[in-house]
Amino acid sequence: MQLPAPYLADRGAVDDAHAMIREHGEEAGFAAAARAEQYRVLGNHVHFARWRQIERLITYLSIDVALDTVH
């Protein structure tokens, strides 16, 4: 399976993804997508893009197999 690694602007994105997983479990990706949509509707494109990246990170972290070279 080829899934590109998500872009991480800062450590806060990882912390936010972890918090979403802890709070929402398997539904964390949907919760992050909903939050991104709320920011899109508000016209806040910076936060929209941030939460879309967090959604991708949650998806990336939820896969149990190695997705790239393991050293």
PDB file with one MODEL, atoms N, CA, C and O in Angstrom:
MODEL        1
ATOM      1  N   MET A   1       0.847  -1.173   0.000  1.00  0.00           N
ATOM      2  CA  MET A   1       0.000   0.000   0.000  1.00  0.00           C
ATOM      3  C   MET A   1       0.890   1.234   0.000  1.00  0.00           C
ATOM      4  O   MET A   1       1.819   1.326   0.803  1.00  0.00           O
ATOM      5  N   GLN A   2       0.620   2.176  -0.885  1.00  0.00           N
ATOM      6  CA  GLN A   2       1.395   3.397  -0.966  1.00  0.00           C
ATOM      7  C   GLN A   2       0.542   4.557  -0.464  1.00  0.00           C
ATOM      8  O   GLN A   2      -0.419   4.959  -1.120  1.00  0.00           O
ATOM      9  N   LEU A   3       0.893   5.081   0.682  1.00  0.00           N
ATOM     10  CA  LEU A   3       0.203   6.224   1.268  1.00  0.00           C
ATOM     11  C   LEU A   3       1.266   7.241   1.628  1.00  0.00           C
ATOM     12  O   LEU A   3       2.108   6.974   2.485  1.00  0.00           O
ATOM     13  N   PRO A   4       1.245   8.416   0.983  1.00  0.00           N
ATOM     14  CA  PRO A   4       2.293   9.393   1.275  1.00  0.00           C
ATOM     15  C   PRO A   4       2.191   9.895   2.717  1.00  0.00           C
ATOM     16  O   PRO A   4       1.097  10.046   3.260  1.00  0.00           O
ATOM     17  N   ALA A   5       3.325  10.145   3.308  1.00  0.00           N
ATOM     18  CA  ALA A   5       3.353  10.666   4.672  1.00  0.00           C
ATOM     19  C   ALA A   5       2.744  12.064   4.682  1.00  0.00           C
ATOM     20  O   ALA A   5       3.016  12.861   3.784  1.00  0.00           O
ATOM     21  N   PRO A   6       1.930  12.368   5.680  1.00  0.00           N
ATOM     22  CA  PRO A   6       1.324  13.697   5.738  1.00  0.00           C
ATOM     23  C   PRO A   6       2.342  14.761   6.096  1.00  0.00           C
ATOM     24  O   PRO A   6       3.347  14.482   6.749  1.00  0.00           O
ATOM     25  N   TYR A   7       2.073  15.984   5.662  1.00  0.00           N
ATOM     26  CA  TYR A   7       2.919  17.118   6.000  1.00  0.00           C
ATOM     27  C   TYR A   7       2.650  17.519   7.443  1.00  0.00           C
ATOM     28  O   TYR A   7       1.494  17.629   7.854  1.00  0.00           O
ATOM     29  N   LEU A   8       3.710  17.739   8.214  1.00  0.00           N
ATOM     30  CA  LEU A   8       3.579  18.181   9.601  1.00  0.00           C
ATOM     31  C   LEU A   8       4.225  19.547   9.744  1.00  0.00           C
ATOM     32  O   LEU A   8       5.445  19.683   9.647  1.00  0.00           O
ATOM     33  N   ALA A   9       3.401  20.555   9.974  1.00  0.00           N
ATOM     34  CA  ALA A   9       3.916  21.907  10.113  1.00  0.00           C
ATOM     35  C   ALA A   9       4.621  22.106  11.447  1.00  0.00           C
ATOM     36  O   ALA A   9       5.570  22.884  11.544  1.00  0.00           O
ATOM     37  N   ASP A  10       4.156  21.399  12.476  1.00  0.00           N
ATOM     38  CA  ASP A  10       4.729  21.548  13.808  1.00  0.00           C
ATOM     39  C   ASP A  10       4.306  20.376  14.695  1.00  0.00           C
ATOM     40  O   ASP A  10       3.478  19.551  14.309  1.00  0.00           O
ATOM     41  N   ARG A  11       4.879  20.327  15.861  1.00  0.00           N
ATOM     42  CA  ARG A  11       4.571  19.264  16.819  1.00  0.00           C
ATOM     43  C   ARG A  11       3.103  19.317  17.270  1.00  0.00           C
ATOM     44  O   ARG A  11       2.527  18.295  17.643  1.00  0.00           O
ATOM     45  N   GLY A  12       2.516  20.494  17.233  1.00  0.00           N
ATOM     46  CA  GLY A  12       1.125  20.657  17.641  1.00  0.00           C
ATOM     47  C   GLY A  12       0.164  19.818  16.829  1.00  0.00           C
ATOM     48  O   GLY A  12      -0.861  19.376  17.349  1.00  0.00           O
ATOM     49  N   ALA A  13       0.478  19.587  15.550  1.00  0.00           N
ATOM     50  CA  ALA A  13      -0.383  18.753  14.713  1.00  0.00           C
ATOM     51  C   ALA A  13      -0.416  17.320  15.234  1.00  0.00           C
ATOM     52  O   ALA A  13      -1.468  16.681  15.247  1.00  0.00           O
ATOM     53  N   VAL A  14       0.730  16.825  15.659  1.00  0.00           N
ATOM     54  CA  VAL A  14       0.805  15.471  16.220  1.00  0.00           C
ATOM     55  C   VAL A  14       0.030  15.416  17.533  1.00  0.00           C
ATOM     56  O   VAL A  14      -0.703  14.460  17.786  1.00  0.00           O
ATOM     57  N   ASP A  15       0.191  16.429  18.357  1.00  0.00           N
ATOM     58  CA  ASP A  15      -0.537  16.492  19.633  1.00  0.00           C
ATOM     59  C   ASP A  15      -2.047  16.545  19.399  1.00  0.00           C
ATOM     60  O   ASP A  15      -2.810  15.873  20.093  1.00  0.00           O
ATOM     61  N   ASP A  16      -2.475  17.344  18.424  1.00  0.00           N
ATOM     62  CA  ASP A  16      -3.906  17.442  18.118  1.00  0.00           C
ATOM     63  C   ASP A  16      -4.447  16.118  17.581  1.00  0.00           C
ATOM     64  O   ASP A  16      -5.551  15.707  17.937  1.00  0.00           O
ATOM     65  N   ALA A  17      -3.674  15.453  16.728  1.00  0.00           N
ATOM     66  CA  ALA A  17      -4.100  14.151  16.199  1.00  0.00           C
ATOM     67  C   ALA A  17      -4.225  13.134  17.328  1.00  0.00           C
ATOM     68  O   ALA A  17      -5.191  12.371  17.378  1.00  0.00           O
ATOM     69  N   HIS A  18      -3.257  13.123  18.224  1.00  0.00           N
ATOM     70  CA  HIS A  18      -3.297  12.204  19.358  1.00  0.00           C
ATOM     71  C   HIS A  18      -4.510  12.486  20.243  1.00  0.00           C
ATOM     72  O   HIS A  18      -5.176  11.556  20.696  1.00  0.00           O
ATOM     73  N   ALA A  19      -4.797  13.757  20.489  1.00  0.00           N
ATOM     74  CA  ALA A  19      -5.952  14.117  21.311  1.00  0.00           C
ATOM     75  C   ALA A  19      -7.256  13.672  20.648  1.00  0.00           C
ATOM     76  O   ALA A  19      -8.163  13.186  21.325  1.00  0.00           O
ATOM     77  N   MET A  20      -7.349  13.834  19.341  1.00  0.00           N
ATOM     78  CA  MET A  20      -8.560  13.406  18.633  1.00  0.00           C
ATOM     79  C   MET A  20      -8.728  11.890  18.714  1.00  0.00           C
ATOM     80  O   MET A  20      -9.837  11.396  18.917  1.00  0.00           O
ATOM     81  N   ILE A  21      -7.639  11.160  18.555  1.00  0.00           N
ATOM     82  CA  ILE A  21      -7.706   9.700  18.643  1.00  0.00           C
ATOM     83  C   ILE A  21      -8.119   9.278  20.049  1.00  0.00           C
ATOM     84  O   ILE A  21      -8.935   8.371  20.214  1.00  0.00           O
ATOM     85  N   ARG A  22      -7.566   9.922  21.040  1.00  0.00           N
ATOM     86  CA  ARG A  22      -7.886   9.597  22.435  1.00  0.00           C
ATOM     87  C   ARG A  22      -9.360   9.901  22.738  1.00  0.00           C
ATOM     88  O   ARG A  22     -10.028   9.113  23.407  1.00  0.00           O
ATOM     89  N   GLU A  23      -9.862  11.029  22.253  1.00  0.00           N
ATOM     90  CA  GLU A  23     -11.233  11.447  22.543  1.00  0.00           C
ATOM     91  C   GLU A  23     -12.284  10.735  21.695  1.00  0.00           C
ATOM     92  O   GLU A  23     -13.382  10.453  22.176  1.00  0.00           O
ATOM     93  N   HIS A  24     -11.953  10.442  20.427  1.00  0.00           N
ATOM     94  CA  HIS A  24     -12.963   9.940  19.500  1.00  0.00           C
ATOM     95  C   HIS A  24     -12.720   8.514  19.008  1.00  0.00           C
ATOM     96  O   HIS A  24     -13.562   7.953  18.307  1.00  0.00           O
ATOM     97  N   GLY A  25     -11.598   7.932  19.360  1.00  0.00           N
ATOM     98  CA  GLY A  25     -11.317   6.556  18.946  1.00  0.00           C
ATOM     99  C   GLY A  25     -11.317   6.404  17.436  1.00  0.00           C
ATOM    100  O   GLY A  25     -10.680   7.178  16.722  1.00  0.00           O
ATOM    101  N   GLU A  26     -12.037   5.397  16.956  1.00  0.00           N
ATOM    102  CA  GLU A  26     -12.067   5.106  15.523  1.00  0.00           C
ATOM    103  C   GLU A  26     -12.733   6.212  14.699  1.00  0.00           C
ATOM    104  O   GLU A  26     -12.560   6.270  13.481  1.00  0.00           O
ATOM    105  N   GLU A  27     -13.473   7.064  15.345  1.00  0.00           N
ATOM    106  CA  GLU A  27     -14.162   8.158  14.660  1.00  0.00           C
ATOM    107  C   GLU A  27     -13.321   9.434  14.594  1.00  0.00           C
ATOM    108  O   GLU A  27     -13.816  10.477  14.166  1.00  0.00           O
ATOM    109  N   ALA A  28     -12.057   9.361  15.012  1.00  0.00           N
ATOM    110  CA  ALA A  28     -11.211  10.551  15.086  1.00  0.00           C
ATOM    111  C   ALA A  28     -11.036  11.229  13.734  1.00  0.00           C
ATOM    112  O   ALA A  28     -11.043  12.458  13.660  1.00  0.00           O
ATOM    113  N   GLY A  29     -10.882  10.470  12.686  1.00  0.00           N
ATOM    114  CA  GLY A  29     -10.727  11.055  11.354  1.00  0.00           C
ATOM    115  C   GLY A  29     -11.954  11.841  10.937  1.00  0.00           C
ATOM    116  O   GLY A  29     -11.846  12.914  10.343  1.00  0.00           O
ATOM    117  N   PHE A  30     -13.139  11.294  11.255  1.00  0.00           N
ATOM    118  CA  PHE A  30     -14.378  11.996  10.935  1.00  0.00           C
ATOM    119  C   PHE A  30     -14.519  13.273  11.767  1.00  0.00           C
ATOM    120  O   PHE A  30     -15.006  14.289  11.271  1.00  0.00           O
ATOM    121  N   ALA A  31     -14.093  13.221  13.028  1.00  0.00           N
ATOM    122  CA  ALA A  31     -14.150  14.402  13.894  1.00  0.00           C
ATOM    123  C   ALA A  31     -13.218  15.497  13.369  1.00  0.00           C
ATOM    124  O   ALA A  31     -13.579  16.674  13.365  1.00  0.00           O
ATOM    125  N   ALA A  32     -12.028  15.108  12.930  1.00  0.00           N
ATOM    126  CA  ALA A  32     -11.090  16.087  12.368  1.00  0.00           C
ATOM    127  C   ALA A  32     -11.635  16.671  11.064  1.00  0.00           C
ATOM    128  O   ALA A  32     -11.484  17.867  10.810  1.00  0.00           O
ATOM    129  N   ALA A  33     -12.267  15.838  10.239  1.00  0.00           N
ATOM    130  CA  ALA A  33     -12.856  16.317   8.992  1.00  0.00           C
ATOM    131  C   ALA A  33     -13.993  17.296   9.274  1.00  0.00           C
ATOM    132  O   ALA A  33     -14.145  18.295   8.571  1.00  0.00           O
ATOM    133  N   ALA A  34     -14.787  17.009  10.299  1.00  0.00           N
ATOM    134  CA  ALA A  34     -15.884  17.903  10.668  1.00  0.00           C
ATOM    135  C   ALA A  34     -15.339  19.246  11.149  1.00  0.00           C
ATOM    136  O   ALA A  34     -15.890  20.298  10.824  1.00  0.00           O
ATOM    137  N   ARG A  35     -14.268  19.205  11.916  1.00  0.00           N
ATOM    138  CA  ARG A  35     -13.666  20.446  12.402  1.00  0.00           C
ATOM    139  C   ARG A  35     -13.105  21.250  11.225  1.00  0.00           C
ATOM    140  O   ARG A  35     -13.240  22.473  11.184  1.00  0.00           O
ATOM    141  N   ALA A  36     -12.478  20.563  10.274  1.00  0.00           N
ATOM    142  CA  ALA A  36     -11.968  21.250   9.079  1.00  0.00           C
ATOM    143  C   ALA A  36     -13.112  21.910   8.317  1.00  0.00           C
ATOM    144  O   ALA A  36     -12.987  23.047   7.862  1.00  0.00           O
ATOM    145  N   GLU A  37     -14.215  21.200   8.182  1.00  0.00           N
ATOM    146  CA  GLU A  37     -15.370  21.743   7.465  1.00  0.00           C
ATOM    147  C   GLU A  37     -15.931  22.978   8.174  1.00  0.00           C
ATOM    148  O   GLU A  37     -16.333  23.939   7.519  1.00  0.00           O
ATOM    149  N   GLN A  38     -15.958  22.956   9.490  1.00  0.00           N
ATOM    150  CA  GLN A  38     -16.430  24.128  10.240  1.00  0.00           C
ATOM    151  C   GLN A  38     -15.566  25.352   9.920  1.00  0.00           C
ATOM    152  O   GLN A  38     -16.083  26.451   9.719  1.00  0.00           O
ATOM    153  N   TYR A  39     -14.257  25.150   9.875  1.00  0.00           N
ATOM    154  CA  TYR A  39     -13.367  26.273   9.564  1.00  0.00           C
ATOM    155  C   TYR A  39     -13.514  26.719   8.111  1.00  0.00           C
ATOM    156  O   TYR A  39     -13.381  27.905   7.812  1.00  0.00           O
ATOM    157  N   ARG A  40     -13.784  25.783   7.215  1.00  0.00           N
ATOM    158  CA  ARG A  40     -13.982  26.153   5.816  1.00  0.00           C
ATOM    159  C   ARG A  40     -15.218  27.034   5.675  1.00  0.00           C
ATOM    160  O   ARG A  40     -15.196  28.045   4.973  1.00  0.00           O
ATOM    161  N   VAL A  41     -16.291  26.641   6.347  1.00  0.00           N
ATOM    162  CA  VAL A  41     -17.524  27.418   6.296  1.00  0.00           C
ATOM    163  C   VAL A  41     -17.320  28.823   6.872  1.00  0.00           C
ATOM    164  O   VAL A  41     -17.895  29.796   6.383  1.00  0.00           O
ATOM    165  N   LEU A  42     -16.499  28.910   7.910  1.00  0.00           N
ATOM    166  CA  LEU A  42     -16.203  30.218   8.509  1.00  0.00           C
ATOM    167  C   LEU A  42     -15.270  31.066   7.648  1.00  0.00           C
ATOM    168  O   LEU A  42     -15.095  32.257   7.902  1.00  0.00           O
ATOM    169  N   GLY A  43     -14.672  30.451   6.630  1.00  0.00           N
ATOM    170  CA  GLY A  43     -13.749  31.166   5.763  1.00  0.00           C
ATOM    171  C   GLY A  43     -12.329  31.218   6.300  1.00  0.00           C
ATOM    172  O   GLY A  43     -11.501  31.977   5.795  1.00  0.00           O
ATOM    173  N   ASN A  44     -12.041  30.421   7.314  1.00  0.00           N
ATOM    174  CA  ASN A  44     -10.698  30.391   7.892  1.00  0.00           C
ATOM    175  C   ASN A  44      -9.908  29.277   7.192  1.00  0.00           C
ATOM    176  O   ASN A  44      -9.887  28.133   7.646  1.00  0.00           O
ATOM    177  N   HIS A  45      -9.273  29.632   6.098  1.00  0.00           N
ATOM    178  CA  HIS A  45      -8.608  28.630   5.268  1.00  0.00           C
ATOM    179  C   HIS A  45      -7.338  28.080   5.903  1.00  0.00           C
ATOM    180  O   HIS A  45      -6.930  26.957   5.606  1.00  0.00           O
ATOM    181  N   VAL A  46      -6.719  28.858   6.766  1.00  0.00           N
ATOM    182  CA  VAL A  46      -5.515  28.378   7.448  1.00  0.00           C
ATOM    183  C   VAL A  46      -5.869  27.224   8.378  1.00  0.00           C
ATOM    184  O   VAL A  46      -5.225  26.175   8.341  1.00  0.00           O
ATOM    185  N   HIS A  47      -6.891  27.413   9.213  1.00  0.00           N
ATOM    186  CA  HIS A  47      -7.295  26.341  10.122  1.00  0.00           C
ATOM    187  C   HIS A  47      -7.944  25.181   9.366  1.00  0.00           C
ATOM    188  O   HIS A  47      -7.814  24.027   9.774  1.00  0.00           O
ATOM    189  N   PHE A  48      -8.636  25.479   8.273  1.00  0.00           N
ATOM    190  CA  PHE A  48      -9.188  24.408   7.437  1.00  0.00           C
ATOM    191  C   PHE A  48      -8.067  23.492   6.955  1.00  0.00           C
ATOM    192  O   PHE A  48      -8.157  22.271   7.086  1.00  0.00           O
ATOM    193  N   ALA A  49      -7.011  24.084   6.399  1.00  0.00           N
ATOM    194  CA  ALA A  49      -5.896  23.292   5.884  1.00  0.00           C
ATOM    195  C   ALA A  49      -5.202  22.513   7.006  1.00  0.00           C
ATOM    196  O   ALA A  49      -4.801  21.365   6.815  1.00  0.00           O
ATOM    197  N   ARG A  50      -5.065  23.139   8.165  1.00  0.00           N
ATOM    198  CA  ARG A  50      -4.428  22.474   9.313  1.00  0.00           C
ATOM    199  C   ARG A  50      -5.205  21.229   9.720  1.00  0.00           C
ATOM    200  O   ARG A  50      -4.614  20.173   9.943  1.00  0.00           O
ATOM    201  N   TRP A  51      -6.534  21.349   9.819  1.00  0.00           N
ATOM    202  CA  TRP A  51      -7.327  20.195  10.260  1.00  0.00           C
ATOM    203  C   TRP A  51      -7.446  19.127   9.184  1.00  0.00           C
ATOM    204  O   TRP A  51      -7.629  17.954   9.510  1.00  0.00           O
ATOM    205  N   ARG A  52      -7.348  19.498   7.914  1.00  0.00           N
ATOM    206  CA  ARG A  52      -7.293  18.480   6.849  1.00  0.00           C
ATOM    207  C   ARG A  52      -5.993  17.679   6.976  1.00  0.00           C
ATOM    208  O   ARG A  52      -5.990  16.462   6.795  1.00  0.00           O
ATOM    209  N   GLN A  53      -4.887  18.371   7.288  1.00  0.00           N
ATOM    210  CA  GLN A  53      -3.617  17.663   7.477  1.00  0.00           C
ATOM    211  C   GLN A  53      -3.685  16.760   8.710  1.00  0.00           C
ATOM    212  O   GLN A  53      -3.144  15.654   8.693  1.00  0.00           O
ATOM    213  N   ILE A  54      -4.331  17.210   9.761  1.00  0.00           N
ATOM    214  CA  ILE A  54      -4.485  16.378  10.956  1.00  0.00           C
ATOM    215  C   ILE A  54      -5.348  15.169  10.626  1.00  0.00           C
ATOM    216  O   ILE A  54      -5.068  14.065  11.093  1.00  0.00           O
ATOM    217  N   GLU A  55      -6.377  15.361   9.839  1.00  0.00           N
ATOM    218  CA  GLU A  55      -7.206  14.224   9.394  1.00  0.00           C
ATOM    219  C   GLU A  55      -6.351  13.196   8.647  1.00  0.00           C
ATOM    220  O   GLU A  55      -6.482  11.994   8.879  1.00  0.00           O
ATOM    221  N   ARG A  56      -5.486  13.661   7.760  1.00  0.00           N
ATOM    222  CA  ARG A  56      -4.603  12.745   7.024  1.00  0.00           C
ATOM    223  C   ARG A  56      -3.626  12.042   7.965  1.00  0.00           C
ATOM    224  O   ARG A  56      -3.343  10.857   7.793  1.00  0.00           O
ATOM    225  N   LEU A  57      -3.117  12.762   8.946  1.00  0.00           N
ATOM    226  CA  LEU A  57      -2.204  12.167   9.921  1.00  0.00           C
ATOM    227  C   LEU A  57      -2.908  11.074  10.715  1.00  0.00           C
ATOM    228  O   LEU A  57      -2.322  10.019  10.958  1.00  0.00           O
ATOM    229  N   ILE A  58      -4.146  11.303  11.121  1.00  0.00           N
ATOM    230  CA  ILE A  58      -4.913  10.297  11.849  1.00  0.00           C
ATOM    231  C   ILE A  58      -5.068   9.048  10.997  1.00  0.00           C
ATOM    232  O   ILE A  58      -4.904   7.935  11.497  1.00  0.00           O
ATOM    233  N   THR A  59      -5.378   9.214   9.727  1.00  0.00           N
ATOM    234  CA  THR A  59      -5.492   8.066   8.821  1.00  0.00           C
ATOM    235  C   THR A  59      -4.162   7.325   8.726  1.00  0.00           C
ATOM    236  O   THR A  59      -4.124   6.096   8.777  1.00  0.00           O
ATOM    237  N   TYR A  60      -3.087   8.069   8.591  1.00  0.00           N
ATOM    238  CA  TYR A  60      -1.755   7.484   8.486  1.00  0.00           C
ATOM    239  C   TYR A  60      -1.402   6.695   9.746  1.00  0.00           C
ATOM    240  O   TYR A  60      -0.830   5.608   9.663  1.00  0.00           O
ATOM    241  N   LEU A  61      -1.745   7.243  10.910  1.00  0.00           N
ATOM    242  CA  LEU A  61      -1.423   6.574  12.170  1.00  0.00           C
ATOM    243  C   LEU A  61      -2.305   5.357  12.446  1.00  0.00           C
ATOM    244  O   LEU A  61      -1.940   4.499  13.249  1.00  0.00           O
ATOM    245  N   SER A  62      -3.451   5.279  11.792  1.00  0.00           N
ATOM    246  CA  SER A  62      -4.384   4.184  12.061  1.00  0.00           C
ATOM    247  C   SER A  62      -4.041   2.894  11.326  1.00  0.00           C
ATOM    248  O   SER A  62      -4.636   1.851  11.599  1.00  0.00           O
ATOM    249  N   ILE A  63      -3.095   2.952  10.403  1.00  0.00           N
ATOM    250  CA  ILE A  63      -2.726   1.768   9.621  1.00  0.00           C
ATOM    251  C   ILE A  63      -1.681   0.964  10.393  1.00  0.00           C
ATOM    252  O   ILE A  63      -0.698   1.515  10.889  1.00  0.00           O
ATOM    253  N   ASP A  64      -1.909  -0.345  10.484  1.00  0.00           N
ATOM    254  CA  ASP A  64      -1.073  -1.207  11.319  1.00  0.00           C
ATOM    255  C   ASP A  64       0.151  -1.800  10.621  1.00  0.00           C
ATOM    256  O   ASP A  64       0.934  -2.503  11.260  1.00  0.00           O
ATOM    257  N   VAL A  65       0.329  -1.537   9.348  1.00  0.00           N
ATOM    258  CA  VAL A  65       1.479  -2.098   8.630  1.00  0.00           C
ATOM    259  C   VAL A  65       2.482  -0.984   8.313  1.00  0.00           C
ATOM    260  O   VAL A  65       2.123   0.193   8.276  1.00  0.00           O
ATOM    261  N   ALA A  66       3.709  -1.358   8.091  1.00  0.00           N
ATOM    262  CA  ALA A  66       4.742  -0.389   7.706  1.00  0.00           C
ATOM    263  C   ALA A  66       4.429   0.112   6.295  1.00  0.00           C
ATOM    264  O   ALA A  66       4.209  -0.682   5.380  1.00  0.00           O
ATOM    265  N   LEU A  67       4.412   1.414   6.133  1.00  0.00           N
ATOM    266  CA  LEU A  67       4.059   1.991   4.840  1.00  0.00           C
ATOM    267  C   LEU A  67       5.259   2.405   4.006  1.00  0.00           C
ATOM    268  O   LEU A  67       5.110   2.798   2.849  1.00  0.00           O
ATOM    269  N   ASP A  68       6.431   2.319   4.581  1.00  0.00           N
ATOM    270  CA  ASP A  68       7.631   2.717   3.868  1.00  0.00           C
ATOM    271  C   ASP A  68       8.782   1.894   4.407  1.00  0.00           C
ATOM    272  O   ASP A  68       8.568   0.962   5.182  1.00  0.00           O
ATOM    273  N   THR A  69       9.967   2.216   4.019  1.00  0.00           N
ATOM    274  CA  THR A  69      11.131   1.495   4.463  1.00  0.00           C
ATOM    275  C   THR A  69      11.307   1.617   5.968  1.00  0.00           C
ATOM    276  O   THR A  69      11.224   2.711   6.525  1.00  0.00           O
ATOM    277  N   VAL A  70      11.549   0.494   6.619  1.00  0.00           N
ATOM    278  CA  VAL A  70      11.788   0.495   8.049  1.00  0.00           C
ATOM    279  C   VAL A  70      13.280   0.246   8.248  1.00  0.00           C
ATOM    280  O   VAL A  70      13.814  -0.756   7.773  1.00  0.00           O
ATOM    281  N   HIS A  71      13.944   1.148   8.942  1.00  0.00           N
ATOM    282  CA  HIS A  71      15.394   1.037   9.142  1.00  0.00           C
ATOM    283  C   HIS A  71      15.702   0.388  10.460  1.00  0.00           C
ATOM    284  O   HIS A  71      16.871   0.210  10.802  1.00  0.00           O
TER     285      HIS A  71
ENDMDL
END
